[in-house]
Amino acid sequence: MHETTIPAIVALQRGGNFVEAERQCRVALARDPDAADLLLLLAMSLHFQGRVDDALPFYRRLADLVPPSPIHWSNYATALAEAGRLGDAEAAWHRVIDLDPRNVDARIRAGLLLIARKDYLAAREMLLDAFELDRHSATVRIHAARACALAHDFRGAEDLIGPWRQWLPLHDDPLQLELAQQLMPLGRTPDARDLLAEMVARNPGYLEARVLLAKVEERYNRLDAAERLLQAIDLTSATQSLRQEILQLQATLLLRRGNGEAARAILEQNPPVQAGDYAYYYELARACDKANDADAAMAALALAHARHADELRHAAPRSFGPAAPAMPGDIHTVS
């Protein structure tokens, strides 16, 4: 019955006509409500329209089929994360792992989700489990190094990305950007700069790499180079969080030029997207101090310290308990 219907729906999806694909899926499902292929095509048609919440019940129906499939649970977990239901997405990824214990990608996705939830210790354990399953994967090593660094296990991060030169070229710009980010706190900023400069030269429109390179140039007192990198960016093409990052860096450069008033104006007109952005409040404190407003500077500094302490509690929660050992007492290294 579906031999002709399914190819027609797939052709509609490939042609971008997702509304008609949805309609035909619903017509066919009215005759056969449990057809897995049609349920998946309907979920995808809704998903492609940006209607993730509408797609979720159909992904869930597929996940509940017997016998359960790790593929359907993976699709469900992905959609849950896109819908912002991170706790449910984490549970779904654990279900994938239960069904397929050697699924490295599921452990990576679960680990990255735990990082997004700031559960750094759990993310570290999850990604180190993935590393044990595939010790030669650059992707696993880079993401696991990130989790280790966030959990203040810098020796573990160093061990994981030690052979990074062997992985080049990565042929994956987001992964190369992640590698550059992980090299910097390990004292390898010149190497990170080389990776970023190569990406920007090859792909000038990769804004995340351009902004990070501008930050590196600022740290090395190459202010003109940092400003040129930022001047080439059209802010309207940046995401909200990246736009905030760019404006904050522009304020930092103004501070380096001695213009505290202009830096303060940029920061106050563009408050942080994320409530825990302590770096923003440190910069605001510096700008207020440069503008000779001591009271405002101290108020911003208090907010920075409070948010920074909250971040550290996520990194090593037991280190803030009543009987806390010296940090990093709750961390175990890789080797």
N, C-alpha and C positions, 0 to 999 in steps of 0.2 A: 504493500500500500504506500510505503514511503519512498519507493525506488525513484519515483519522479519528483516527489515533493521536496525531498532533502536537497538534491542538486539545484533545484530552482531557488531555494532559500539561500543556499551558499552563494549562488551567482548574484543574488540581490545584495548580500552582505559585501561581496567583493566589489560591487558597483557602488557601494555607499548608500544604498536605499534601505536603511535599517528599519524605517517605519513600516514599509511594505513587508519586509522580512518578518517583523514582529507579527503583523496581521496574519500572514500565511501560517506562521507557527501556531498561533492561537486557534486558527481554523482546524489545522491538522490535529492538534492536541485535544480538541473537543471530541474527536473520534477515537483517540488513543491517548488518554491522559498520562499514562506511565511510560511513554516512549522516550527513552533516555536521550537519543540523538536530538529529538525535537525540543526537549527540555533544555538541553545545552544550547541549541541554536537560539531559543527564545531568550535565555539568560544573556547570551552574547549580544543579541540584537538590542536588548534594553541597556546593557552595559555600554555598547558603542554609542548610544544616544546620550550618555551621561546620566542615565537613570539607575545608578548603582543600588539605591534602596529598593527599587522595584525589581531588580534582578536578583537580589539576595534570596528571596523565598525559593526561587527556582534552582539556584546553586545549592541551597540547603536540601531541597527534595532530591537532587542528584546525589548529594553526600549521604543521604539516608537510605539509598538503594542497597539491596542485599545481593551479593556480598559487597561490603564497602570498598570503595576505590580510593587510593591515595591521590589520584589525579583529581577526582571531584572534590575531595577535601582541600586540596591545594588551591583549586579555583575559588572555593568558598572562602578560604583564609585570605586570599588576595583581595577579594571583593570586600570582605569585612574591614580589612585594613584601609582600603580606599574610602570606605564609608566612615572612617574615623572610630570604628569600634575595635580599638586596639586590644582590649582584654579578651574579647570574643575571638579575635584573629589569632592571638597567642594560643588560646585553647585549641583552635582548629589546627594550627601548625603542630601542636603536640599530638593531636590525633593522627596527622600525617606520619609523624615519626613513629607512633605506636604501630601503624599499619606497615611502615617501611623503615625499619630501624637503621638501614644503611643509606638512607636518602640524605646526601650531603646538602643539597640545595635547600631542603626543608629546614635543616638545622641553621643554615646561613640566614634564611628568611626569618626564622624565629629569633635568632640572635640579634639581627638588625632591628626587629620589632622591640625586643627588650631594651636595646639602646635607646630607641625612640621614647620608651616609657621610663628611661633613666634608671632601669634596674641593671646597673653595670656589672655587678657580681654575677648575676644569673646569666647575663649576656656573655660574659667571659667564659663561664662553664659550658654554655651551649656551643659557642664557637670553637672552644678547645676540643669539644667532642667531635665537631666537624673536622677539625684538623687531624685528629687521631684516625678518622676514616680516610682522609686524603691528604697525606703529609706533603705531597708534591704540588698541590694546587696553589698558585699565586693568589687566586681570589680568596681562598680560605685563609691563607696566612695573613693577607692584608687586613681583612675584616676582623680576624681574631686579634691581630696586633692592636687594632683600634679599641677593641673591647678591653684588652689588657691595660692599655694606656689610660683609658677612662676609669678603670678600677685601680689605678696607681700601681700596677704591676709593670713597671718600665723594663725590668730585666726580661720578663716574658715577651713584651713587645719587641725588644731588641733581638731576642732569639728568633722570633718568628719572621721578621723581615730582614734578617742578616744577609741572606743570599739574593737580595732584590735585583742586583745587576744582572743576574742570570735570567731573569724573567723578561727582560726588554727585547724587542718592543712588545708591549702588552696588547696592542690593538684594541684598547678599551679605555677611552678617555676618562670616564668617571672613575674607573679603577686606578688609573694612573694619578688622577687628582687625589684620590684617597691615599695612595702610596706617598705622594708628596706631603700630604698633611701629617702622616704618621712619622715621616723622617724628621720633621722639624723639631718636635719635642725631645728627640733622641740626639740632638746636637748635630744633625746633618743638614742644616739649612742650605748650605751651598749645593748639595746634591738635589735637594727639593727644588731649589731655584732653577737648576738645569732642566729638570723634568718639566717644570711649569713653562719655562721659556720655550722649550721644544713644542709643547702643546699650543701655546699662543701663536707661535710662528706658523705652525701647520694648520691651526684652526682658530683664526682671530675672533670668531664669533662665539667661542666657548667662554661665556662671561665668568663662570665660576673660577676657571683657571686664571683668567686675566685679573680678577679681583685679588685672588690669593697671591699672584705674582706681584701686584702692586703693594700688598702688605709686606712682602719680603723686601721689596725695594725700599720701602719706608724704614724698615728695621735696619737696613744697611746704610741709612742716611742718603739714599739716592732719591731725594724728594722730587726732582724734576722728572725722573723716569717713572716714579709712581703716579705723578699727576698726569703725565702723557697717557699712561695706560687707562686711567679713569676717564680722561676727556674723550676717549674714543667710544665710550659706552653710552648708548641711548637708554636712559632710565626707564622709558616706557616699555622697553622690551624685557626688563628684568622682573623676576617674581618679587612679591612683596618683601619676603625675607632678604633676598639678595639686594634689593633696593635699599633696605635699611642698613645692610652691611656696607654698601658703597657710600651712603651718606655719612655713616659713622667714620669711615676711613677718610672721607673728605674733611670732616671735622678734625680728625687727628692731624692731617697735613696742615690745616690752618693753624692748629696749636703749635706745630713745629715751626711755623713761620712767624709765631708770636701774635697771632690774631685771635685772642681769646673770645672777644665779643662775637665775631662771626661764627666761630666754632660752637659757642653756646647757643646761638640762634638756630643753627642747623639741628643741633641735638634736641633742643626743646620743641622745635616744630615737627620733629619726627621721633616720637617716643617709641620704645622698643616694641616689636611685634610679639615677642615672648616675654612673659613676666619675669622669667629667671635670667634675663640677659644682664648679668652683673658687669660685663665689660662696658656696656653703655653707661652705667652709672659711674664707673671709674673715670671714663672720659668726660662725663658731664662735671664731675667734681674737679678735674683738672681745668676744664674750661672756665668754670665759675671762679676757681682760684686765680687763674690768669686774668680774669676780668675784675679781680679785687672784690669779689663777693664771698667773704669767708663763711657766712652763715649758710648760704646756698651750697657752697662747696662741702661743708661738713654734713649737711643733710643728704646730699647725693652720695657721699662716702659711706654714710651709715647704711643707706639702701644697698650699695655695692657689697659691703661686708656681709649683710644679712643674706643676700642672694647667693653670694659666693659660699657661705657656710652651708646653705641648703644644698648646693651642688656637691660639696664635699661629703655631705651626709649620704647622698645617693651613691657616691663612689665607694665609701667604706663605712657603712652604717654602724657596724659594731664598734668602730673607733670613736663613736660619739656616745656610747652607752655609759652607764654608771661606773662599770669596772673596765673601761676601755684600755686595751693595751696600746703601746706606742704604735703608731702607723708605720708600716702596713701590716699589722699583726694578723689580719684576717685574709692575707693574700698569699697564695702559693705560686711559685714560679713554674714555668713550663718545664725546664730541664731538671 
